[in-house]
Amino acid sequence: MVARSRMGGPWSRAQHVARAFQDVGHEVTLAWGDDGNCADPIAPTLEIPVPSPLGLPEAIARHTFPLASRLGLMGRKPVRSFEEVLWLTGALDERYTRAAVDTLRAHMRASRPDVVYSEFSLAAVIAARAEGIPCVGSGSQPTTVAYASDPRKSGGIRRLLRERGMPAPASSLTILEGMRRRFIPSCPTLEPRAGERAVYCGFLDEPPALTPTPRDCALVYLGAGSVPAGVAVRAGREVARALGCDVYVAGVPEALHAVGDHEVACAPRFDFSELLPRTQVFVHHGGQNSMMDALSHAVPQVIVPGRVFERQFNAEAVEHARCGLTVRASQPTLIARAARRLVDEPALTSGIRGLREELSSLGGTKRIVREVETLVS
């Protein structure tokens, strides 16, 4: 899945899966787009088109949407289904889908891959079916039709499929659910109804060993475009006061603020793998990668999901599993209060170790490789 908006999850997962196949001797090609997310590919690449948000002219979308993201305007719009996400990013635009499918089919005809892995790419699934190549891919409960859909957004996809003599379901999400295997980077406790052909694989990588490192800081990452940068920084300052520790705020312009005897360090990016072993509480927006990163390091989570369906689902699942708390409004004082509760009330985070063990037992990318090898053979 490529998109003009900042989203690290799809490319990160695609890289993990590609590396797992390479590690056991398979050849891999990564389809990528010049969208600002696809950086440092670990395998040979095929460039595919990038959709324009809402199907707008490229010249408008390239400037308008990054500005809206920086101002936090994107977080004000409720997003109720993954079908709406695909529509907003332009992935349901008929002209874009046609161009992406044609590019992928041309490559498939020339290289004849044994299998196609779709990281939430409709074009990849459609192209693979048209070429008669087995298709598998990533999935999740919140991206199923049963969870939420908006078929009104998929008229262009249906026209394209009918034109090519392929089944044209009401919802585009049905196309993703029809893959031969759907690999869920989660577990039954978090996503108990992930749909047909679901294979739970837990953490994609082996989680790090838990060492007795002092938990002397907090980490805040409220996503790209979810809230204005100023709100994220104020949340960091309030958390520093509430917990009495240094705080790192990611996804905002670089700066350093003093809060009493502690510092709030701000930057567009931090190496989370270095910070999470030291982190008391991770405040984040509810993205899949952030949630899994916190669980792999056994860090309590404060999730601020905003108005996005998937993040709300993740937040409720984490709170139900007693691994953290949800804060519905992006108000710094409420966020800091929740962080303090997680430190003061151990019962709120009593499920972390058990859930971490469940996720660790499901095989990760090694299971994906085994399942695909069995399917192809």
JOZI-V578754 format. One record per residue. RES is the residue in one small letter. SS is DSSP state (H for helix, E for strand, C for the rest). PHI is phi in radians with two decimals (none if undefined). Layout:
res->RES ss->SS phi->PHI
res->RES ss->SS phi->PHI
This chain:
res->m ss->C phi->none
res->v ss->C phi->-1.99
res->a ss->C phi->-2.83
res->r ss->C phi->-1.19
res->s ss->C phi->-1.33
res->r ss->C phi->-1.31
res->m ss->C phi->-2.64
res->g ss->C phi->-1.47
res->g ss->H phi->-1.06
res->p ss->H phi->-1.01
res->w ss->H phi->-1.18
res->s ss->H phi->-1.05
res->r ss->H phi->-1.17
res->a ss->H phi->-1.04
res->q ss->H phi->-1.12
res->h ss->H phi->-1.06
res->v ss->H phi->-1.16
res->a ss->H phi->-1.05
res->r ss->H phi->-1.12
res->a ss->H phi->-1.11
res->f ss->H phi->-1.21
res->q ss->H phi->-1.08
res->d ss->H phi->-1.08
res->v ss->C phi->-1.87
res->g ss->C phi->1.71
res->h ss->C phi->-1.51
res->e ss->C phi->-1.46
res->v ss->C phi->-2.33
res->t ss->E phi->-2.09
res->l ss->E phi->-1.73
res->a ss->E phi->-1.36
res->w ss->E phi->-2.43
res->g ss->C phi->-2.31
res->d ss->C phi->-1.41
res->d ss->C phi->-1.92
res->g ss->C phi->1.56
res->n ss->C phi->-1.74
res->c ss->C phi->-1.50
res->a ss->C phi->-2.08
res->d ss->C phi->0.91
res->p ss->C phi->-1.09
res->i ss->C phi->-1.71
res->a ss->C phi->-2.53
res->p ss->E phi->-0.94
res->t ss->E phi->-2.13
res->l ss->E phi->-2.18
res->e ss->E phi->-1.45
res->i ss->C phi->-2.07
res->p ss->C phi->-1.10
res->v ss->C phi->-1.89
res->p ss->C phi->-1.21
res->s ss->C phi->-1.70
res->p ss->H phi->-0.88
res->l ss->H phi->1.05
res->g ss->H phi->1.28
res->l ss->C phi->-1.20
res->p ss->C phi->-0.98
res->e ss->H phi->-0.97
res->a ss->H phi->-1.06
res->i ss->H phi->-1.36
res->a ss->H phi->-1.12
res->r ss->H phi->-1.06
res->h ss->H phi->-1.80
res->t ss->H phi->-1.20
res->f ss->H phi->-1.25
res->p ss->H phi->-1.06
res->l ss->H phi->-1.14
res->a ss->H phi->-1.06
res->s ss->H phi->-1.14
res->r ss->H phi->-1.09
res->l ss->C phi->-1.46
res->g ss->C phi->1.34
res->l ss->H phi->-1.21
res->m ss->H phi->-1.11
res->g ss->H phi->-1.30
res->r ss->H phi->-1.48
res->k ss->C phi->-1.64
res->p ss->C phi->-1.19
res->v ss->E phi->-2.08
res->r ss->C phi->-1.76
res->s ss->C phi->-2.74
res->f ss->H phi->-1.19
res->e ss->H phi->-1.09
res->e ss->H phi->-1.21
res->v ss->H phi->-1.05
res->l ss->H phi->-1.06
res->w ss->H phi->-1.17
res->l ss->H phi->-1.07
res->t ss->H phi->-1.34
res->g ss->C phi->1.63
res->a ss->C phi->-1.25
res->l ss->C phi->-1.71
res->d ss->C phi->-1.14
res->e ss->H phi->-1.11
res->r ss->H phi->-1.14
res->y ss->H phi->-1.10
res->t ss->H phi->-1.05
res->r ss->H phi->-1.05
res->a ss->H phi->-1.14
res->a ss->H phi->-1.18
res->v ss->H phi->-1.09
res->d ss->H phi->-1.10
res->t ss->H phi->-1.10
res->l ss->H phi->-1.18
res->r ss->H phi->-1.12
res->a ss->H phi->-1.06
res->h ss->H phi->-1.16
res->m ss->H phi->-1.11
res->r ss->H phi->-1.11
res->a ss->H phi->-1.34
res->s ss->H phi->-1.80
res->r ss->C phi->0.82
res->p ss->C phi->-1.16
res->d ss->C phi->-1.27
res->v ss->C phi->-2.74
res->v ss->E phi->-2.02
res->y ss->E phi->-1.91
res->s ss->E phi->-1.77
res->e ss->C phi->-1.64
res->f ss->C phi->1.03
res->s ss->C phi->-1.85
res->l ss->H phi->-1.08
res->a ss->H phi->-1.05
res->a ss->H phi->-1.14
res->v ss->H phi->-1.17
res->i ss->H phi->-1.11
res->a ss->H phi->-1.11
res->a ss->H phi->-1.09
res->r ss->H phi->-1.11
res->a ss->H phi->-1.09
res->e ss->H phi->-1.66
res->g ss->C phi->1.21
res->i ss->C phi->-1.89
res->p ss->C phi->-0.98
res->c ss->E phi->-2.23
res->v ss->E phi->-2.20
res->g ss->E phi->3.03
res->s ss->E phi->-1.37
res->g ss->E phi->-2.66
res->s ss->C phi->-2.89
res->q ss->H phi->-1.09
res->p ss->H phi->-1.17
res->t ss->H phi->-1.73
res->t ss->C phi->-1.59
res->v ss->C phi->-1.08
res->a ss->C phi->-1.09
res->y ss->C phi->-1.39
res->a ss->C phi->-2.97
res->s ss->C phi->-2.70
res->d ss->C phi->-2.58
res->p ss->H phi->-1.00
res->r ss->H phi->-1.05
res->k ss->H phi->-1.42
res->s ss->H phi->-1.92
res->g ss->H phi->-1.05
res->g ss->H phi->-1.14
res->i ss->H phi->-1.13
res->r ss->H phi->-1.11
res->r ss->H phi->-1.08
res->l ss->H phi->-1.10
res->l ss->H phi->-1.16
res->r ss->H phi->-1.09
res->e ss->H phi->-1.04
res->r ss->C phi->-1.69
res->g ss->C phi->1.24
res->m ss->C phi->-1.95
res->p ss->C phi->-0.99
res->a ss->C phi->-2.14
res->p ss->C phi->-1.15
res->a ss->C phi->-1.04
res->s ss->C phi->-1.86
res->s ss->C phi->-1.12
res->l ss->H phi->-1.15
res->t ss->H phi->-1.07
res->i ss->H phi->-1.08
res->l ss->H phi->-1.16
res->e ss->H phi->-1.24
res->g ss->C phi->-1.48
res->m ss->C phi->-1.09
res->r ss->C phi->-1.12
res->r ss->C phi->-2.44
res->r ss->E phi->-2.09
res->f ss->E phi->-1.59
res->i ss->E phi->-1.79
res->p ss->C phi->-1.35
res->s ss->C phi->-2.75
res->c ss->C phi->-2.62
res->p ss->C phi->-1.06
res->t ss->C phi->-1.08
res->l ss->C phi->-1.47
res->e ss->C phi->-2.33
res->p ss->C phi->-1.24
res->r ss->C phi->-2.23
res->a ss->C phi->-1.44
res->g ss->C phi->1.73
res->e ss->C phi->-1.24
res->r ss->C phi->1.03
res->a ss->E phi->-1.44
res->v ss->E phi->-2.14
res->y ss->E phi->-1.29
res->c ss->C phi->-2.17
res->g ss->C phi->1.08
res->f ss->C phi->-1.06
res->l ss->C phi->-1.17
res->d ss->C phi->-1.97
res->e ss->C phi->-1.04
res->p ss->C phi->-1.20
res->p ss->C phi->-1.21
res->a ss->C phi->-1.14
res->l ss->C phi->-1.51
res->t ss->C phi->-1.95
res->p ss->C phi->-1.32
res->t ss->C phi->-1.34
res->p ss->C phi->-1.03
res->r ss->C phi->-1.57
res->d ss->C phi->-2.06
res->c ss->E phi->-2.63
res->a ss->E phi->-2.27
res->l ss->E phi->-2.21
res->v ss->E phi->-2.21
res->y ss->E phi->-2.53
res->l ss->C phi->-1.82
res->g ss->C phi->1.51
res->a ss->C phi->-1.73
res->g ss->C phi->1.52
res->s ss->C phi->-1.26
res->v ss->C phi->-2.39
res->p ss->C phi->-1.03
res->a ss->H phi->-1.02
res->g ss->H phi->-1.08
res->v ss->H phi->-1.17
res->a ss->H phi->-1.09
res->v ss->H phi->-1.16
res->r ss->H phi->-1.10
res->a ss->H phi->-1.08
res->g ss->H phi->-1.07
res->r ss->H phi->-1.16
res->e ss->H phi->-1.16
res->v ss->H phi->-1.14
res->a ss->H phi->-1.05
res->r ss->H phi->-1.18
res->a ss->H phi->-1.21
res->l ss->H phi->-1.73
res->g ss->C phi->1.13
res->c ss->C phi->-2.60
res->d ss->E phi->-1.20
res->v ss->E phi->-2.30
res->y ss->E phi->-1.97
res->v ss->E phi->-1.96
res->a ss->E phi->-1.74
res->g ss->C phi->1.49
res->v ss->C phi->-2.34
res->p ss->C phi->-1.04
res->e ss->C phi->-1.16
res->a ss->E phi->-2.94
res->l ss->E phi->-2.40
res->h ss->E phi->-2.11
res->a ss->E phi->-1.66
res->v ss->E phi->-2.25
res->g ss->C phi->1.08
res->d ss->C phi->-1.53
res->h ss->E phi->-2.08
res->e ss->E phi->-2.09
res->v ss->E phi->-2.00
res->a ss->E phi->-1.62
res->c ss->E phi->-2.06
res->a ss->E phi->-2.86
res->p ss->C phi->-1.03
res->r ss->C phi->-2.52
res->f ss->C phi->-2.28
res->d ss->C phi->-1.45
res->f ss->H phi->-1.10
res->s ss->H phi->-1.13
res->e ss->H phi->-1.49
res->l ss->H phi->-1.48
res->l ss->H phi->-1.06
res->p ss->H phi->-1.07
res->r ss->H phi->-1.75
res->t ss->E phi->-1.53
res->q ss->E phi->-1.33
res->v ss->E phi->-2.50
res->f ss->E phi->-1.91
res->v ss->E phi->-1.67
res->h ss->E phi->-2.58
res->h ss->C phi->-1.57
res->g ss->C phi->1.64
res->g ss->C phi->-1.17
res->q ss->H phi->-0.99
res->n ss->H phi->-1.12
res->s ss->H phi->-1.10
res->m ss->H phi->-1.06
res->m ss->H phi->-1.20
res->d ss->H phi->-1.05
res->a ss->H phi->-1.11
res->l ss->H phi->-1.16
res->s ss->H phi->-1.15
res->h ss->C phi->-1.76
res->a ss->C phi->1.00
res->v ss->C phi->-1.84
res->p ss->E phi->-1.02
res->q ss->E phi->-2.12
res->v ss->E phi->-1.89
res->i ss->E phi->-1.89
res->v ss->C phi->-2.03
res->p ss->C phi->-1.39
res->g ss->C phi->1.09
res->r ss->C phi->-1.97
res->v ss->E phi->-1.84
res->f ss->H phi->-0.94
res->e ss->H phi->-1.16
res->r ss->H phi->-1.16
res->q ss->H phi->-1.13
res->f ss->H phi->-1.06
res->n ss->H phi->-1.07
res->a ss->H phi->-1.08
res->e ss->H phi->-1.13
res->a ss->H phi->-1.14
res->v ss->H phi->-1.15
res->e ss->H phi->-1.18
res->h ss->H phi->-1.08
res->a ss->C phi->-1.43
res->r ss->C phi->1.03
res->c ss->C phi->-2.15
res->g ss->E phi->2.96
res->l ss->E phi->-2.28
res->t ss->E phi->-1.86
res->v ss->C phi->-2.09
res->r ss->C phi->-1.28
res->a ss->C phi->-1.85
res->s ss->C phi->-1.41
res->q ss->C phi->-1.84
res->p ss->H phi->-0.91
res->t ss->H phi->-1.18
res->l ss->H phi->-1.19
res->i ss->H phi->-1.10
res->a ss->H phi->-1.13
res->r ss->H phi->-1.11
res->a ss->H phi->-1.15
res->a ss->H phi->-1.07
res->r ss->H phi->-1.13
res->r ss->H phi->-1.08
res->l ss->H phi->-1.11
res->v ss->H phi->-1.31
res->d ss->H phi->-1.48
res->e ss->C phi->-2.12
res->p ss->H phi->-1.01
res->a ss->H phi->-1.07
res->l ss->H phi->-1.19
res->t ss->H phi->-2.16
res->s ss->C phi->-1.26
res->g ss->C phi->-1.64
res->i ss->H phi->-1.07
res->r ss->H phi->-1.11
res->g ss->H phi->-1.12
res->l ss->H phi->-1.18
res->r ss->H phi->-1.07
res->e ss->H phi->-1.14
res->e ss->H phi->-1.08
res->l ss->H phi->-1.14
res->s ss->H phi->-1.25
res->s ss->C phi->-1.51
res->l ss->C phi->-1.67
res->g ss->C phi->1.81
res->g ss->H phi->1.00
res->t ss->H phi->-1.16
res->k ss->H phi->-1.10
res->r ss->H phi->-1.20
res->i ss->H phi->-1.00
res->v ss->H phi->-1.06
res->r ss->H phi->-1.06
res->e ss->H phi->-1.11
res->v ss->H phi->-1.20
res->e ss->H phi->-1.04
res->t ss->H phi->-1.15
res->l ss->H phi->-1.06
res->v ss->H phi->-1.24
res->s ss->C phi->-1.23
